[in-house]
Amino acid sequence: MLFLVCQAVLIVMWVDVPNLRESATQADVDQYVIRVDSTYLGMWFEQLAIVSMLAIWPIVILESVYHWIIRPKTPSMRWFHFYTLTFCICPSLRMCARSYEMHGQLWLPGMSWQRTNKRLRRRLAQHFSIPMIGIALLILPVLITEFFLKDQVARYQWLRIALHIGTGVIWFAFAAEFILMVSIAEKKLQYIRHNWVDLAIILLPFFSFLRSMQAVRGTRLAKLAKIPQIAKLARAYRLRGTALKGFRALVILGVATRLFKTNKKRQLERLQAELSVARRETRLIRLAIARLEREIQEELDDEAGLADETDAAVPLN
């Protein structure tokens, strides 16, 4: 989870902070304080996050190599080995990994070791539904503050920090919930298809940063070649701003999707599906009861027949 927190910090520092600076430029407000924030406080958080990630990453890789060595190389273990490889690529996915030594169970804070079954999935879905809607709704004051209070944002440091924290918390919450629910999902690809909005919210800031870094790298190379590329760098910052707007739009869409999922029609479909499963289980139980009653009756008939044969074999005086 600490690795995911560090990723959220870098998302804020590499995507949200530059976008706020670009908005200040377009609004023609004083940027001196914003530069100070991004130079001192921001640099400290950025370095702390990078150092923490560089410290965690080798530990996860060593653990994955150790598990790959000691665990059996059988067909039933192929998914455990595949997940181990994904942990090396993205240590955040290690947060809710299933343990082979604990018979496929996973450890959850406050819940200890849990078996990944339908009951756990329903329990976590109910647990996350309302808090996630509340967290996603944090995007509304962020949007209102950034678009209608630009002068105040440029003037007050605490307001800028609150905006950055809000963006980071929203991204972290969506990423943590998505990783957890994918980990316990029985059909992971189906879950991803049904929750593509959450996945887009998580990945969009990464893509915007990579694209802008590509443009920045081209600008630095152009400086060495003494070729002006200011327009290319400007497009990079506009790309970050566009991607961040898309991120916020997806968050709002995610809120609407979550609210829509809780309507009465969906509840009726879910209850009908549960009723169908209950009827199927009831039918199986009735068949088992009928089989046991039949076996018991056969045993009683055999005992009665044996008793009649015994009585017939006894001579009458």
C-alpha positions in Angstrom: 0.0 0.0 0.0 2.9 2.4 0.7 4.1 1.9 -2.9 0.6 3.0 -4.1 0.7 6.0 -1.9 4.0 7.0 -3.4 2.5 6.6 -6.9 -0.4 8.9 -5.9 2.2 11.5 -4.7 4.0 11.3 -8.1 0.7 11.6 -10.0 0.1 14.8 -8.1 3.6 16.2 -8.5 4.0 15.2 -12.2 0.5 15.8 -13.5 -1.6 18.0 -11.2 1.0 20.5 -10.1 2.2 21.3 -13.7 -1.5 21.6 -14.7 -2.1 24.1 -11.9 0.9 26.1 -13.0 -0.3 26.1 -16.6 -3.8 27.3 -15.5 -2.2 30.1 -13.6 -0.3 31.1 -16.7 -3.4 31.2 -18.8 -5.3 33.1 -16.1 -2.4 35.7 -16.0 -2.0 35.5 -12.2 1.0 35.8 -10.1 2.9 32.4 -10.1 5.8 33.2 -7.8 4.3 31.4 -4.8 3.3 28.5 -7.0 6.9 28.2 -8.2 8.1 28.2 -4.6 5.7 25.4 -3.7 6.7 23.3 -6.6 10.4 24.0 -6.1 10.8 23.4 -2.3 7.8 21.5 -0.8 7.0 19.7 -3.9 10.6 18.6 -4.6 10.8 17.2 -1.0 7.7 15.1 -1.4 8.7 14.0 -4.9 12.2 12.9 -3.6 10.6 11.1 -0.6 8.2 9.2 -2.8 10.9 8.2 -5.3 13.3 7.0 -2.6 10.5 5.0 -0.9 9.6 3.4 -4.2 13.2 2.5 -4.9 13.5 1.0 -1.4 10.3 -1.1 -1.8 10.8 -2.3 -5.3 13.9 -4.5 -4.7 12.2 -6.1 -1.7 9.2 -7.1 -3.8 11.5 -8.5 -6.5 13.5 -10.5 -4.0 10.3 -11.9 -2.5 9.0 -12.8 -5.9 12.2 -14.6 -6.9 12.2 -16.5 -3.5 8.6 -17.6 -4.1 9.4 -18.6 -7.7 12.3 -20.8 -6.4 10.5 -22.6 -3.5 7.1 -23.0 -5.0 6.4 -26.1 -7.2 6.6 -25.8 -11.0 3.2 -27.4 -11.7 0.3 -26.4 -14.0 -1.8 -25.5 -11.0 0.9 -23.0 -10.0 1.1 -21.2 -13.3 -1.2 -18.3 -12.2 0.8 -17.8 -9.0 4.0 -17.5 -11.0 2.3 -15.1 -13.5 1.1 -12.9 -10.6 4.6 -13.0 -9.2 5.9 -11.5 -12.4 3.3 -8.8 -12.4 4.3 -7.9 -8.8 7.9 -7.3 -10.1 6.6 -5.0 -12.8 4.1 -3.1 -10.5 4.7 -3.7 -6.8 1.3 -2.0 -6.0 -0.5 -5.2 -7.2 1.2 -7.0 -4.4 -1.1 -5.3 -1.9 -3.9 -7.9 -2.2 -2.0 -11.0 -3.4 -3.3 -14.4 -2.6 -1.0 -16.7 -0.6 -0.2 -20.2 -1.9 0.9 -21.2 1.6 -2.4 -20.1 3.0 -4.4 -22.1 0.4 -5.2 -19.2 -1.8 -6.4 -16.9 0.9 -5.5 -13.2 1.1 -4.9 -10.9 4.0 -7.0 -7.8 4.5 -6.4 -5.1 7.1 -8.9 -5.6 10.0 -10.2 -8.8 8.5 -7.2 -11.1 8.8 -6.9 -14.0 6.3 -10.0 -14.4 4.1 -11.1 -17.0 1.5 -12.0 -15.4 -1.8 -15.6 -16.5 -2.3 -18.8 -14.9 -3.3 -19.6 -13.9 0.3 -16.4 -11.9 0.6 -17.0 -10.2 -2.8 -20.5 -9.2 -1.8 -19.3 -8.0 1.6 -16.5 -5.8 0.2 -18.8 -4.5 -2.6 -21.3 -3.3 0.0 -18.5 -1.9 2.2 -16.9 0.2 -0.6 -20.1 1.4 -2.4 -21.0 4.4 -0.3 -17.5 5.5 0.7 -16.3 5.4 -2.9 -19.2 7.5 -4.1 -18.4 10.1 -1.3 -14.7 10.1 -2.3 -15.5 10.5 -6.0 -17.8 13.4 -5.2 -14.7 15.2 -3.8 -14.0 16.1 -7.5 -16.8 18.6 -7.4 -15.3 21.0 -4.9 -11.9 20.5 -6.7 -13.5 21.6 -10.0 -15.4 24.5 -8.5 -12.3 25.8 -6.7 -9.9 25.5 -9.7 -12.2 27.0 -12.3 -14.0 29.7 -10.3 -11.4 30.7 -7.7 -8.2 30.9 -9.7 -7.0 34.1 -8.0 -7.5 32.6 -4.6 -5.8 29.4 -5.6 -2.7 31.5 -6.7 -2.8 33.5 -3.5 -3.3 30.9 -0.8 -1.0 28.0 -0.3 -3.4 26.0 1.8 -5.9 26.1 -1.0 -3.4 24.7 -3.5 -2.4 22.0 -1.1 -6.0 21.0 -0.6 -6.5 20.7 -4.3 -3.5 18.5 -4.7 -4.5 16.3 -1.7 -8.0 15.9 -3.1 -6.7 14.8 -6.5 -4.2 12.4 -4.9 -6.8 10.9 -2.5 -9.3 10.3 -5.3 -6.7 8.6 -7.5 -5.4 6.5 -4.6 -9.0 5.4 -3.5 -9.9 4.3 -7.0 -6.6 2.5 -7.5 -6.8 0.7 -4.1 -10.4 -0.4 -4.6 -9.7 -1.6 -8.2 -6.7 -3.7 -7.2 -8.6 -5.2 -4.2 -11.7 -6.1 -6.2 -9.7 -7.5 -9.1 -7.7 -9.7 -6.7 -10.9 -11.3 -5.3 -12.8 -11.4 -8.5 -13.5 -14.9 -9.8 -13.5 -13.8 -13.5 -10.9 -10.9 -13.5 -11.3 -9.9 -17.2 -15.0 -9.8 -16.9 -14.7 -7.5 -13.8 -12.3 -5.2 -15.7 -14.7 -5.0 -18.7 -17.6 -4.1 -16.4 -15.5 -1.5 -14.5 -13.5 0.1 -17.4 -14.3 3.6 -16.1 -12.3 2.9 -12.9 -9.4 1.5 -14.9 -9.4 4.6 -17.2 -9.3 6.8 -14.1 -6.2 5.0 -12.8 -4.3 4.8 -16.1 -5.1 8.2 -17.7 -2.7 10.2 -15.6 0.1 7.7 -16.3 -0.4 8.0 -20.1 -0.5 11.8 -19.9 2.7 11.9 -18.0 4.5 9.5 -20.5 3.3 11.5 -23.5 4.4 14.8 -21.9 7.8 13.3 -20.9 8.3 12.2 -24.5 7.7 15.8 -25.6 10.0 17.2 -22.9 12.8 14.8 -23.9 12.4 16.0 -27.5 12.7 19.5 -26.3 15.9 18.8 -24.4 17.4 17.1 -27.4 16.4 20.0 -29.5 18.2 22.4 -27.1 21.4 20.5 -27.6 20.8 20.7 -31.4 20.0 24.4 -31.0 16.6 23.9 -32.6 13.7 25.8 -31.0 10.9 23.5 -29.7 9.0 25.7 -27.4 5.7 24.9 -29.1 6.3 21.2 -28.5 6.8 21.8 -24.8 3.7 23.9 -24.7 1.7 21.1 -26.3 3.1 18.8 -23.6 1.7 20.9 -20.8 -1.6 21.3 -22.7 -1.7 17.5 -23.0 -1.4 17.2 -19.2 -4.2 19.7 -18.7 -6.4 17.9 -21.2 -5.7 14.5 -19.6 -6.4 15.9 -16.1 -9.7 17.2 -17.4 -10.4 13.8 -18.8 -9.5 12.2 -15.5 -12.0 14.4 -13.6 -14.7 13.8 -16.2 -14.2 10.0 -15.8 -14.4 10.4 -12.0 -17.8 12.1 -12.4 -18.8 9.4 -14.9 -17.7 6.8 -12.3 -20.0 8.5 -9.7 -22.9 8.3 -12.1 -22.2 4.7 -12.9 -22.0 3.7 -9.2 -25.2 5.5 -8.5 -26.9 3.8 -11.5 -25.8 0.4 -10.3 -27.7 0.9 -7.0 -31.1 1.5 -8.6 -34.1 -0.7 -8.1 -33.8 -2.5 -11.5 -30.3 -3.7 -10.7 -31.4 -4.7 -7.2 -34.3 -6.7 -8.7 -31.9 -8.5 -11.1 -29.5 -9.3 -8.3 -32.2 -10.7 -6.1 -33.6 -12.8 -9.0 -30.2 -14.2 -9.6 -29.8 -15.0 -5.9 -33.2 -16.6 -5.9 -32.3 -18.8 -8.9 -29.2 -20.0 -7.1 -31.2 -20.6 -4.0 -33.8 -22.7 -5.9 -31.0 -24.7 -7.5 -29.4 -25.4 -4.2 -32.9 -26.3 -2.7 -33.5 -28.7 -5.6 -30.1 -30.4 -4.9 -30.9 -30.6 -1.2 -34.3 -32.2 -1.9 -32.6 -34.8 -4.2 -30.1 -35.6 -1.4 -32.9 -35.9 1.1 -34.9 -38.2 -1.2 -31.9 -40.4 -1.8 -31.2 -40.7 1.9 -34.8 -41.5 2.7 -34.8 -44.2 0.0 -31.6 -45.7 1.4 -33.0 -45.7 4.9 -36.2 -47.3 3.8 -34.2 -50.0 1.9 -32.2 -50.7 5.1 -35.4 -51.0 7.1 -36.9 -53.3 4.5 -33.8 -55.5 4.6 -33.9 -55.6 8.4 -37.6 -56.5 8.3 -37.0 -59.3 5.7 -34.2 -60.7 7.8 -36.4 -60.7 10.9 -39.1 -62.6 9.0 -36.6 -65.2 7.8 -35.3 -65.7 11.4 -38.9 -66.2 12.7 -39.6 -68.7 10.0 -36.5 -70.7 10.8 -37.5 -71.1 14.5 -39.5 -74.4 15.0 -42.9 -74.2 16.7 -43.4 -76.3 19.8 
